[in-house]
Amino acid sequence: MAKAKRPKKVVIKPKKKGQKKVTFNKGGLHRSTNTPEGQKIPRWKIEKALAGGFGPKAKKQANMAEGMLKKGRQTAAKKRSRTKKSKK
């Protein structure tokens, strides 16, 4: 009998003094919303999860994805665009 694959734990270390480290399972929101890995989660599923339609755990996962993780991706994209402009 094959063992189920354990989700990979991701740890985000604090950048400033007084912040706590954040740990979460990679792909947790995909599993909670029944979206296949590798596919983008549709907006309506994220909104339903934020409203609590997939349960309290999915609500917390969606809240984190909307807030902290989305802000991190936006910051990274800004930094990438700055470096591309400076290379030209």
Backbone as ProteinMPNN parsed JSONL, in Angstrom:
{"seq_chain_A": "MAKAKRPKKVVIKPKKKGQKKVTFNKGGLHRSTNTPEGQKIPRWKIEKALAGGFGPKAKKQANMAEGMLKKGRQTAAKKRSRTKKSKK", "coords_chain_A": {"N_chain_A": [[0.845, -1.177, 0.0], [0.636, 2.163, -0.908], [2.015, 5.087, 0.566], [0.433, 8.162, 1.386], [1.369, 11.279, -0.006], [2.969, 13.687, 1.93], [2.08, 17.059, 2.573], [4.168, 19.812, 1.639], [5.775, 21.778, 4.01], [5.925, 25.246, 4.329], [7.976, 27.873, 5.356], [7.992, 31.175, 6.285], [10.242, 33.518, 7.087], [10.572, 36.101, 9.6], [10.937, 39.552, 8.674], [11.308, 41.874, 10.031], [12.004, 43.083, 13.341], [10.115, 41.736, 15.978], [8.141, 40.556, 14.48], [6.417, 37.47, 13.742], [7.33, 34.153, 12.681], [5.899, 32.583, 9.811], [4.131, 29.685, 9.087], [2.947, 27.315, 6.73], [1.056, 24.903, 4.804], [2.044, 23.983, 1.621], [-0.016, 24.339, -1.154], [-2.356, 23.982, 0.206], [-4.747, 25.51, 0.06], [-5.582, 24.846, -2.486], [-6.251, 22.135, -2.125], [-8.315, 22.431, -0.252], [-10.274, 23.774, -1.711], [-10.812, 22.008, -3.679], [-9.406, 22.174, -6.131], [-7.383, 21.258, -8.836], [-3.834, 20.687, -8.446], [-1.471, 22.993, -9.723], [-3.221, 24.344, -11.365], [-4.821, 27.521, -11.696], [-6.637, 28.958, -9.035], [-10.034, 29.591, -9.356], [-11.571, 32.84, -9.267], [-14.128, 32.979, -8.108], [-14.138, 30.792, -6.406], [-12.23, 31.509, -4.522], [-13.482, 33.726, -3.402], [-15.733, 32.449, -2.335], [-14.473, 30.835, -0.454], [-13.392, 32.817, 1.205], [-15.746, 33.743, 2.282], [-16.413, 31.644, 3.852], [-17.489, 29.369, 2.785], [-16.222, 26.945, 2.199], [-15.453, 26.049, 4.618], [-13.953, 26.712, 7.913], [-11.125, 26.47, 7.952], [-10.35, 26.74, 5.26], [-11.197, 29.322, 4.919], [-9.376, 30.783, 6.472], [-7.045, 30.137, 5.067], [-7.567, 31.287, 2.541], [-7.768, 33.947, 3.268], [-5.137, 34.47, 4.057], [-3.83, 34.028, 1.624], [-4.922, 36.047, 0.053], [-4.14, 38.348, 1.403], [-1.327, 38.474, 2.755], [0.331, 36.784, 1.035], [-0.345, 37.626, -1.573], [0.424, 40.305, -1.494], [3.179, 39.984, -1.205], [3.843, 38.844, -3.693], [3.224, 40.976, -5.37], [5.111, 42.885, -4.554], [7.471, 41.566, -5.258], [7.145, 41.493, -8.03], [7.299, 44.204, -8.65], [9.962, 44.72, -7.986], [11.25, 43.098, -9.854], [10.515, 44.378, -12.25], [11.828, 46.796, -11.948], [14.521, 46.046, -12.08], [14.688, 45.096, -14.682], [14.276, 47.412, -16.154], [16.54, 48.857, -15.494], [18.543, 47.396, -16.693], [18.331, 47.876, -19.378]], "CA_chain_A": [[0.0, 0.0, 0.0], [1.449, 3.373, -1.019], [1.717, 6.142, 1.536], [0.04, 9.446, 0.811], [2.413, 12.285, 0.046], [2.718, 14.739, 2.916], [2.265, 18.399, 2.001], [5.406, 20.483, 2.003], [5.612, 22.934, 4.898], [6.652, 26.439, 3.92], [8.212, 28.773, 6.483], [8.402, 32.525, 5.909], [10.928, 34.1, 8.245], [10.269, 37.522, 9.799], [11.885, 40.51, 8.111], [11.496, 42.948, 11.005], [11.968, 42.671, 14.736], [8.772, 41.717, 16.54], [7.259, 39.75, 13.643], [6.513, 36.034, 13.966], [7.468, 33.384, 11.45], [4.631, 32.055, 9.326], [4.257, 28.361, 8.478], [1.724, 26.823, 6.114], [1.252, 23.787, 3.884], [1.983, 24.391, 0.229], [-1.124, 23.715, -1.872], [-3.474, 23.733, 1.117], [-5.976, 26.133, -0.443], [-6.008, 24.042, -3.631], [-6.928, 20.95, -1.605], [-9.553, 22.831, 0.423], [-11.263, 24.201, -2.709], [-10.907, 20.937, -4.683], [-8.83, 22.635, -7.387], [-6.166, 20.476, -9.101], [-2.554, 21.373, -8.297], [-0.956, 23.523, -10.981], [-4.218, 25.211, -11.98], [-5.141, 28.715, -10.92], [-7.919, 28.857, -8.335], [-10.948, 30.612, -9.885], [-11.9, 33.944, -8.356], [-15.355, 32.701, -7.356], [-13.82, 29.851, -5.325], [-11.533, 32.265, -3.481], [-14.511, 34.527, -2.722], [-16.55, 31.531, -1.537], [-13.648, 30.438, 0.691], [-13.332, 33.973, 2.112], [-17.037, 33.836, 2.952], [-16.554, 30.494, 4.734], [-18.238, 28.329, 2.094], [-15.467, 25.699, 2.206], [-15.097, 25.736, 5.994], [-13.128, 27.724, 8.589], [-9.712, 26.355, 7.586], [-10.215, 27.33, 3.924], [-11.384, 30.765, 5.087], [-8.087, 31.307, 6.927], [-6.084, 29.982, 3.975], [-7.885, 32.284, 1.517], [-7.44, 35.253, 3.83], [-3.691, 34.615, 3.99], [-3.46, 34.127, 0.21], [-5.343, 37.371, -0.43], [-3.41, 39.416, 2.081], [0.122, 38.41, 2.853], [1.002, 36.2, -0.122], [-0.577, 38.475, -2.741], [1.263, 41.502, -1.313], [4.546, 39.564, -1.48], [4.003, 38.684, -5.139], [3.212, 42.315, -5.973], [6.395, 43.5, -4.242], [8.473, 40.884, -6.077], [6.954, 41.912, -9.42], [7.823, 45.57, -8.762], [11.425, 44.64, -7.971], [11.671, 42.542, -11.139], [10.353, 45.383, -13.293], [12.878, 47.796, -11.751], [15.803, 45.524, -12.552], [14.62, 45.01, -16.133], [14.429, 48.769, -16.682], [17.912, 49.316, -15.288], [19.408, 46.639, -17.59], [18.19, 48.39, -20.744]], "C_chain_A": [[0.893, 1.244, 0.0], [1.015, 4.409, 0.018], [1.324, 7.414, 0.8], [1.178, 10.449, 0.986], [2.045, 13.361, 1.058], [2.929, 16.092, 2.269], [3.539, 19.052, 2.514], [5.103, 21.694, 2.867], [6.492, 24.063, 4.396], [6.775, 27.342, 5.138], [8.686, 30.111, 5.929], [8.968, 33.174, 7.156], [10.592, 35.582, 8.365], [11.359, 38.42, 9.231], [12.204, 41.635, 9.084], [11.424, 42.376, 12.414], [10.524, 42.747, 15.241], [7.779, 40.915, 15.705], [7.46, 38.27, 13.963], [6.732, 35.339, 12.626], [6.114, 32.778, 11.101], [4.897, 30.703, 8.684], [2.906, 27.954, 7.9], [2.066, 25.683, 5.169], [1.071, 24.271, 2.453], [0.854, 23.62, -0.463], [-2.342, 23.454, -1.007], [-4.784, 24.313, 0.622], [-6.478, 25.38, -1.668], [-6.769, 22.804, -3.148], [-8.264, 21.317, -0.971], [-10.653, 23.206, -0.565], [-11.448, 23.175, -3.824], [-10.472, 21.405, -6.067], [-7.558, 21.826, -7.626], [-4.903, 21.322, -8.958], [-2.076, 21.837, -9.676], [-1.946, 24.403, -11.723], [-4.482, 26.404, -11.069], [-6.52, 28.542, -10.279], [-8.83, 29.951, -8.881], [-11.337, 31.636, -8.819], [-13.128, 33.631, -7.503], [-15.104, 31.716, -6.219], [-13.095, 30.558, -4.186], [-12.543, 33.103, -2.698], [-15.396, 33.654, -1.839], [-15.777, 31.077, -0.295], [-13.538, 31.571, 1.701], [-14.633, 34.138, 2.891], [-17.277, 32.661, 3.903], [-17.296, 29.346, 4.096], [-17.534, 26.984, 2.046], [-15.011, 25.315, 3.604], [-14.152, 26.773, 6.591], [-11.65, 27.666, 8.214], [-9.47, 27.003, 6.217], [-10.376, 28.848, 3.991], [-10.073, 31.406, 5.524], [-7.04, 31.242, 5.821], [-6.308, 31.04, 2.897], [-7.542, 33.68, 1.99], [-5.937, 35.499, 3.751], [-3.235, 34.788, 2.531], [-3.805, 35.505, -0.351], [-4.493, 38.481, 0.159], [-1.919, 39.306, 1.934], [0.789, 37.89, 1.58], [0.836, 37.053, -1.372], [0.299, 39.722, -2.666], [2.72, 41.168, -1.611], [4.804, 39.395, -2.967], [4.039, 40.03, -5.836], [4.551, 43.016, -5.748], [7.488, 42.889, -5.108], [8.363, 41.321, -7.534], [7.494, 43.322, -9.634], [9.341, 45.555, -8.821], [11.95, 44.082, -9.289], [11.585, 43.583, -12.241], [11.411, 46.474, -13.176], [14.213, 47.308, -12.31], [15.819, 45.39, -14.065], [14.847, 46.37, -16.778], [15.881, 49.24, -16.583], [18.901, 48.585, -16.211], [19.39, 47.203, -19.004], [19.09, 49.542, -21.035]], "O_chain_A": [[1.803, 1.356, 0.821], [-0.17, 4.58, 0.304], [1.832, 7.697, -0.285], [1.862, 10.455, 2.009], [0.93, 13.883, 1.039], [3.867, 16.261, 1.489], [3.933, 18.868, 3.666], [4.28, 22.535, 2.507], [7.663, 23.857, 4.078], [5.805, 27.554, 5.864], [9.669, 30.17, 5.19], [8.269, 33.357, 8.153], [10.353, 36.25, 7.359], [12.546, 38.098, 9.295], [13.249, 42.276, 8.977], [10.847, 41.312, 12.638], [9.807, 43.707, 14.959], [6.68, 40.622, 16.176], [8.536, 37.863, 14.401], [6.369, 35.864, 11.573], [5.296, 32.497, 11.977], [5.781, 30.578, 7.836], [1.858, 28.211, 8.494], [3.222, 25.514, 4.779], [0.062, 24.895, 2.121], [0.781, 22.395, -0.365], [-3.271, 22.773, -1.441], [-5.829, 23.675, 0.75], [-7.688, 25.284, -1.872], [-7.815, 22.464, -3.701], [-9.244, 20.59, -1.134], [-11.833, 22.984, -0.293], [-12.154, 23.433, -4.798], [-11.107, 21.066, -7.065], [-6.73, 21.711, -6.723], [-4.89, 22.505, -9.295], [-2.265, 21.139, -10.672], [-1.551, 25.142, -12.625], [-4.382, 26.311, -9.846], [-7.45, 28.04, -10.911], [-8.45, 31.122, -8.875], [-11.418, 31.323, -7.631], [-13.171, 33.972, -6.321], [-15.768, 31.781, -5.185], [-13.319, 30.244, -3.017], [-12.468, 33.181, -1.471], [-15.769, 34.052, -0.736], [-16.352, 30.95, 0.785], [-13.583, 31.336, 2.908], [-14.626, 34.616, 4.025], [-18.235, 32.676, 4.676], [-17.703, 28.421, 4.799], [-18.196, 25.962, 1.866], [-14.259, 24.353, 3.764], [-13.612, 27.614, 5.872], [-10.988, 28.702, 8.162], [-8.494, 27.733, 6.04], [-9.762, 29.575, 3.21], [-9.695, 32.457, 5.006], [-6.246, 32.168, 5.652], [-5.35, 31.627, 2.394], [-7.078, 34.508, 1.207], [-5.504, 36.602, 3.418], [-2.355, 35.6, 2.245], [-3.047, 36.059, -1.148], [-4.167, 39.45, -0.527], [-1.315, 39.967, 1.089], [1.734, 38.511, 1.094], [1.778, 37.192, -2.152], [0.856, 40.146, -3.678], [3.427, 41.98, -2.208], [5.873, 39.765, -3.454], [4.797, 40.216, -6.788], [5.067, 43.669, -6.655], [8.338, 43.608, -5.635], [9.381, 41.5, -8.202], [8.081, 43.61, -10.677], [9.944, 46.286, -9.607], [12.978, 44.537, -9.789], [12.481, 43.669, -13.081], [11.849, 47.022, -14.187], [14.946, 48.072, -12.938], [16.874, 45.556, -14.679], [15.515, 46.481, -17.806], [16.385, 49.929, -17.47], [19.983, 49.105, -16.482], [20.35, 47.018, -19.751], [19.076, 50.072, -22.147]]}, "name": "protein", "num_of_chains": 1, "seq": "MAKAKRPKKVVIKPKKKGQKKVTFNKGGLHRSTNTPEGQKIPRWKIEKALAGGFGPKAKKQANMAEGMLKKGRQTAAKKRSRTKKSKK"}
